[in-house]
Amino acid sequence: MQLGTENRNKTIAAVILGILALVLVAMRFFPDSPASAKTPAPAPAPAAGTHRTVAVRPGRKSASPALRSLDPTLRYDWLKASEDTQYKGTGRNIFRAEVEIPKPIVPVQKQPVAVVPQGPPPPPPINLKFFGFANKPGEPRKIFLSQGEDVFIAGEGDIIDRRYRILHITPVSVEVEDVLNNNRQSIPLTQG
């Protein structure tokens, strides 16, 4: 059985890379090892009531002062500062439903105006546009009508859009009836 010793240069390079990897892993997971002996000693604890500064190692991100301190002892100066905090509000109690109900304004009584009854409203206009003929020899006359983007081809007696009946076609206009409102309208031939 061979262990890869066929090529001596490759074996030496693999051993060197393995040792280098072990050193880097040891430095990463054990930063206080003898390899990093040049780090400064920790500073003594400050007296009560003074602010403490924390030295940050080069290459590391600085955190907020509360997060930098890993000291588990109770900080009485911080507790005292939080006890002396005065909370001021707007005086509104959020646990009571207080709603100001406005007083209604009484309108001034005016003389009633006599309403003259008018007849029913006029039926809506027919919004079709007549823009041409579709004639074939030997067939009845048909026309082109449009409504918005919809185009219809119809002859006399046809119903288009389930609402409009074509009554009579002339060379210059078409007579259309709105079957829902019994409204008749003559639509002229539009140019353009």
PEQUI-V173675 format. One record per backbone hydrogen bond with DSSP energy under -1.0 kcal/mol. NH is the residue of the N-H (numbers start at 1). CO is the residue of the C=O. If there is no record, write none. Layout:
<<NH CO> <NH CO>>
This chain:
<<11 7> <12 8> <13 9> <14 10> <15 11> <16 12> <17 13> <18 14> <19 15> <20 16> <21 17> <22 18> <23 19> <24 20> <25 21> <26 22> <27 23> <28 24> <29 25> <30 26> <33 30> <36 33> <37 34> <39 36> <50 47> <60 57> <68 64> <69 65> <79 75> <80 76> <81 77> <82 78> <83 79> <84 80> <96 93> <98 96> <129 146> <131 144> <134 142> <139 136> <143 154> <144 132> <145 152> <146 129> <147 150> <150 147> <152 145> <154 143> <157 166> <158 155> <160 164> <163 160> <164 160> <165 177> <166 158> <167 175> <168 175> <170 173> <174 187> <175 168> <176 185> <177 165> <178 183> <179 163> <182 178> <183 178> <185 176> <187 174> <189 172> <190 130>>
